[in-house]
Amino acid sequence: MASQRTGNLARWNSLLFEHLDTGRAQRLAGHAAFSGPDADFLKAQAARLRGDVDEALTLITECLKHLPGSTEFAAFAEEVGAEVPR
């Protein structure tokens, strides 16, 4: 139940990310309501927003290890130059 809630929150908040400044994005990504690969995905998005591409690469790589079939993760990985497992 908690992982489903985290996934739903992560998807909703990823839609809002483009409208947030880097500080708010970072606080949202670090919120206690998020855990697992969806939380790491939000953290990767926040890292990219603040210009930390290395951190975004590291986080999205971990996301893809846990959910290799996620098209959302794969698309983001390609955007930041991470290797996408095939």
C-alpha positions as CSV (number, residue, x, y, z in Angstrom):
1,M,0.0,0.0,0.0
2,A,2.8,2.5,0.9
3,S,4.7,1.7,-2.3
4,Q,1.6,2.3,-4.4
5,R,1.0,5.6,-2.6
6,T,4.6,6.6,-3.2
7,G,4.3,5.7,-6.9
8,N,1.1,7.7,-7.2
9,L,2.6,10.7,-5.4
10,A,5.8,10.5,-7.4
11,R,3.9,10.5,-10.7
12,W,1.7,13.4,-9.7
13,N,4.7,15.5,-8.4
14,S,6.8,14.7,-11.5
15,L,4.1,16.6,-13.4
16,L,4.6,19.6,-11.2
17,F,8.4,19.6,-11.2
18,E,8.7,21.8,-14.3
19,H,6.9,24.6,-12.4
20,L,9.0,24.5,-9.2
21,D,12.2,26.3,-8.4
22,T,15.2,24.2,-7.4
23,G,14.7,24.7,-3.6
24,R,11.1,23.5,-3.6
25,A,11.9,20.6,-5.9
26,Q,14.7,19.5,-3.6
27,R,12.4,19.7,-0.5
28,L,9.6,17.8,-2.3
29,A,12.1,15.0,-3.4
30,G,13.4,14.6,0.1
31,H,9.9,14.4,1.7
32,A,9.3,11.5,4.1
33,A,6.3,10.3,2.0
34,F,8.6,9.1,-0.7
35,S,10.7,6.0,-0.8
36,G,12.2,3.5,-3.2
37,P,12.9,4.1,-6.9
38,D,10.1,6.6,-7.3
39,A,11.6,8.8,-4.6
40,D,15.0,8.4,-6.3
41,F,13.5,9.5,-9.5
42,L,12.2,12.7,-7.9
43,K,15.6,13.3,-6.4
44,A,17.2,12.8,-9.9
45,Q,14.8,15.3,-11.4
46,A,15.7,17.8,-8.5
47,A,19.4,17.2,-9.1
48,R,19.0,18.0,-12.8
49,L,17.1,21.2,-11.9
50,R,19.9,22.4,-9.7
51,G,22.5,21.5,-12.4
52,D,24.0,18.4,-10.7
53,V,23.9,16.1,-13.7
54,D,26.3,13.6,-12.0
55,E,23.9,13.1,-9.1
56,A,21.0,12.8,-11.6
57,L,22.9,10.1,-13.5
58,T,23.7,8.1,-10.4
59,L,20.1,8.3,-9.1
60,I,18.4,7.4,-12.4
61,T,20.9,4.5,-12.9
62,E,19.7,3.1,-9.5
63,C,16.1,3.6,-10.5
64,L,16.6,1.6,-13.6
65,K,18.2,-1.2,-11.6
66,H,15.0,-1.5,-9.6
67,L,12.5,-0.9,-12.4
68,P,14.3,-1.6,-15.7
69,G,11.1,-1.6,-17.7
70,S,10.0,1.9,-16.7
71,T,9.6,4.0,-19.8
72,E,9.5,7.2,-17.7
73,F,12.8,6.3,-16.1
74,A,14.3,5.3,-19.4
75,A,13.3,8.6,-21.0
76,F,14.8,10.7,-18.2
77,A,18.0,8.6,-18.4
78,E,18.4,9.3,-22.0
79,E,17.8,13.1,-21.4
80,V,20.6,13.2,-18.9
81,G,22.9,10.9,-20.8
82,A,22.7,7.8,-18.6
83,E,23.0,4.3,-20.1
84,V,19.6,2.7,-20.5
85,P,19.6,-1.1,-20.1
86,R,18.2,-2.9,-23.1
